[in-house]
Amino acid sequence: MQTLTRQNLEDLLLGAVILGAGGGGEIAEGRAMIDIALAAGKTFDLVSIDEVPDDAVICTPYLLGSITPINAEEEALYTGLAESDVNPLLQAYAEFQDHLGTEFYGTTPCELGGSNTAAAFFPAAMHGHKIIDADPAGRAVPEITHSTYYLAGLPAAPIYAVNPFGESFLIDRVKDDQRAETLVRAISQVSRNTVAAIDHALPMRQLRDVLIPGTISKAMRLGEVCRQAIGRGENSAKAIATAGDGAVVFTGTVSSVTYKTDQGFTIGEMTLTSGTQSMKISIKNENMACWLNGKTLATVPDLICLFDTETGQPVANPDVVSGQGIAVVVLPAPIQFTSPQGLSIFGPKYAGINSPFTSPLEISG
């Protein structure tokens, strides 16, 4: 077991933003959760999969919704609904344990990202529980179905959800993870586009061979590499490409960026230019695909990660603005998603591209 220091946690969140590939939530939101727990004297205790007993019950807390702020017209829909004084994640975690009649051993995030990784850590720390060094995605993903849980056929239900108004929802039975995604996202759409949810509450014996091991440590390592590169005045995008077995595929200036919220997702695209060269990136919460001079260069499940060329910091999609200098890094997908089954749920077709998956890293390597 490793009790994470504040620096460990900062590195971890920074690495999670990188592996968020544009999505996974804002680091400020993740940092706020970490701050609350540390101020309360709580610790963040990281354990490997091998340290967890077979009968220990693990769960996956997360935040689901659009990653763009709601507008004034949407905000007006919630007039008269006061936000709860209790954090929705903490309410869901406590009430779900009561419903199950079981105390959780610990948590694993549903994905890696600035807020959703911390969303799993926060309730665990506040309850004195463990954080498992693993997750079912190895990156940020748009949907519940984009996980090794789904690939392994593990049931998401029961699912416990709480919205910002303190309203709670128990989904006791559900057809499959695709239906679970639809139901939880529907709750989000009438809850200021965000909901805290917990699913896949299962004993470790069912999860041990399903979770992707070491992903939290990986995020912490990449965050440290990024921080140190920035501190030395080096090119952080190149440092991450080297450390993550990826490649810097483009550096340019944002010439246009558009977003809209559609069915609970942030949908959009951005264009970068450098001289006569251009890159277009499509977005569905995360970066789905990129085209160099009109030709497909990279698609999910590979990670398309953005770095501000001035600050060296990784950039989440809501923070991209016109005129910003951006370096684009492609990192390799977890192998679980490059299998035929993995690509069938989270490959080029999901990004709207009707061609086989080809990684630019394989071509360059």
VENWO-V192355 format. One record per backbone hydrogen bond with DSSP energy under -1.0 kcal/mol. NH is the residue of the N-H (numbers start at 1). CO is the residue of the C=O. E is the energy in kcal/mol with one decimal. If there is no record, write none. Layout:
BEGIN
nh = (NH & NH)
co = (CO & CO)
e = (E & E)
END
This chain:
BEGIN
nh = (2 & 4 & 9 & 10 & 11 & 12 & 13 & 14 & 15 & 16 & 17 & 18 & 19 & 21 & 23 & 30 & 31 & 32 & 33 & 34 & 35 & 36 & 37 & 38 & 39 & 40 & 41 & 42 & 46 & 47 & 51 & 52 & 56 & 58 & 59 & 60 & 62 & 64 & 75 & 76 & 77 & 78 & 79 & 81 & 84 & 91 & 92 & 93 & 94 & 95 & 96 & 97 & 98 & 99 & 100 & 101 & 102 & 105 & 106 & 107 & 108 & 112 & 115 & 116 & 117 & 119 & 121 & 122 & 125 & 126 & 127 & 128 & 129 & 130 & 131 & 132 & 133 & 134 & 135 & 140 & 146 & 147 & 148 & 151 & 152 & 154 & 159 & 160 & 161 & 162 & 163 & 166 & 169 & 171 & 180 & 181 & 182 & 183 & 184 & 185 & 186 & 187 & 188 & 189 & 191 & 193 & 194 & 195 & 196 & 197 & 198 & 199 & 200 & 202 & 202 & 204 & 205 & 206 & 208 & 210 & 211 & 212 & 214 & 218 & 219 & 220 & 221 & 222 & 223 & 224 & 225 & 226 & 227 & 228 & 229 & 230 & 231 & 232 & 233 & 234 & 239 & 240 & 241 & 242 & 243 & 244 & 245 & 246 & 247 & 249 & 250 & 252 & 253 & 254 & 255 & 256 & 258 & 260 & 262 & 265 & 267 & 268 & 269 & 270 & 271 & 272 & 273 & 274 & 277 & 279 & 280 & 281 & 282 & 283 & 284 & 285 & 286 & 287 & 288 & 290 & 291 & 292 & 293 & 295 & 297 & 298 & 300 & 302 & 303 & 305 & 307 & 308 & 309 & 312 & 315 & 317 & 319 & 320 & 323 & 324 & 326 & 327 & 328 & 329 & 330 & 331 & 337 & 338 & 343 & 344 & 346 & 351 & 352 & 353 & 355 & 363 & 364 & 365)
co = (46 & 44 & 5 & 6 & 7 & 8 & 9 & 10 & 11 & 12 & 13 & 14 & 15 & 18 & 20 & 26 & 27 & 28 & 29 & 30 & 31 & 32 & 33 & 34 & 35 & 36 & 38 & 37 & 2 & 131 & 48 & 49 & 53 & 202 & 106 & 199 & 197 & 195 & 71 & 72 & 74 & 75 & 76 & 78 & 164 & 87 & 88 & 89 & 90 & 91 & 92 & 93 & 94 & 95 & 96 & 97 & 97 & 57 & 57 & 130 & 59 & 139 & 24 & 24 & 113 & 115 & 117 & 118 & 121 & 122 & 123 & 125 & 124 & 105 & 45 & 107 & 47 & 132 & 212 & 19 & 143 & 145 & 136 & 147 & 148 & 149 & 171 & 198 & 169 & 196 & 167 & 163 & 161 & 159 & 176 & 177 & 178 & 179 & 180 & 181 & 182 & 183 & 184 & 185 & 188 & 188 & 191 & 64 & 162 & 62 & 160 & 60 & 156 & 58 & 200 & 56 & 54 & 203 & 204 & 207 & 207 & 135 & 133 & 214 & 215 & 216 & 217 & 218 & 219 & 220 & 221 & 222 & 223 & 224 & 225 & 226 & 227 & 228 & 230 & 229 & 235 & 236 & 237 & 238 & 239 & 240 & 242 & 241 & 330 & 328 & 328 & 326 & 273 & 324 & 271 & 271 & 269 & 267 & 265 & 262 & 260 & 283 & 258 & 281 & 256 & 279 & 253 & 277 & 274 & 272 & 291 & 270 & 289 & 268 & 286 & 266 & 284 & 21 & 282 & 298 & 280 & 295 & 278 & 292 & 290 & 290 & 288 & 299 & 331 & 329 & 327 & 313 & 325 & 308 & 306 & 22 & 316 & 317 & 254 & 321 & 252 & 307 & 250 & 305 & 247 & 303 & 334 & 335 & 339 & 340 & 342 & 347 & 349 & 348 & 353 & 359 & 360 & 361)
e = (-2.6 & -3.0 & -2.4 & -2.3 & -2.7 & -2.7 & -2.5 & -2.2 & -2.8 & -2.3 & -2.0 & -1.8 & -2.6 & -1.6 & -2.4 & -1.6 & -3.1 & -1.9 & -1.5 & -2.0 & -2.6 & -2.0 & -1.9 & -2.6 & -2.6 & -1.2 & -1.7 & -2.5 & -3.2 & -2.8 & -1.1 & -1.4 & -1.3 & -2.9 & -1.6 & -2.2 & -2.6 & -2.5 & -2.6 & -1.8 & -1.3 & -1.9 & -1.4 & -2.3 & -2.9 & -2.5 & -2.7 & -2.4 & -2.3 & -2.6 & -2.4 & -1.7 & -1.9 & -2.4 & -2.5 & -1.9 & -1.4 & -3.0 & -1.0 & -2.1 & -1.9 & -1.3 & -2.1 & -2.3 & -1.4 & -2.0 & -1.5 & -3.0 & -2.8 & -2.4 & -1.3 & -1.3 & -3.4 & -2.4 & -3.0 & -2.8 & -2.9 & -2.4 & -1.4 & -1.5 & -1.7 & -2.0 & -2.4 & -1.9 & -1.9 & -2.4 & -2.3 & -2.2 & -2.8 & -2.8 & -2.1 & -2.2 & -2.9 & -3.1 & -2.1 & -2.6 & -1.8 & -2.4 & -2.7 & -2.2 & -1.6 & -1.7 & -2.0 & -2.2 & -2.0 & -1.6 & -1.1 & -1.4 & -2.7 & -2.8 & -2.1 & -1.8 & -1.8 & -2.0 & -1.2 & -2.2 & -2.2 & -2.0 & -2.5 & -1.9 & -2.5 & -2.9 & -2.9 & -1.9 & -2.2 & -2.2 & -2.4 & -2.6 & -2.4 & -1.9 & -2.2 & -2.5 & -2.7 & -2.6 & -2.2 & -2.4 & -2.3 & -1.6 & -1.4 & -2.9 & -2.0 & -2.6 & -2.3 & -2.2 & -2.5 & -2.7 & -1.1 & -3.1 & -1.9 & -2.6 & -1.1 & -2.6 & -2.7 & -2.8 & -2.9 & -1.4 & -2.4 & -2.1 & -2.7 & -1.6 & -3.2 & -1.9 & -1.6 & -2.2 & -2.6 & -3.2 & -2.3 & -2.5 & -2.3 & -2.6 & -2.1 & -2.7 & -2.3 & -2.8 & -2.8 & -2.7 & -2.7 & -2.7 & -2.7 & -2.6 & -2.6 & -2.7 & -2.8 & -1.8 & -2.9 & -1.5 & -2.0 & -1.4 & -2.6 & -3.4 & -2.0 & -2.9 & -2.1 & -2.4 & -2.5 & -2.7 & -2.0 & -1.6 & -3.4 & -1.7 & -3.2 & -2.6 & -3.4 & -3.1 & -2.7 & -2.3 & -2.0 & -1.2 & -3.0 & -1.4 & -2.0 & -1.1 & -1.7 & -2.7 & -1.3 & -1.3 & -2.6 & -1.9)
END
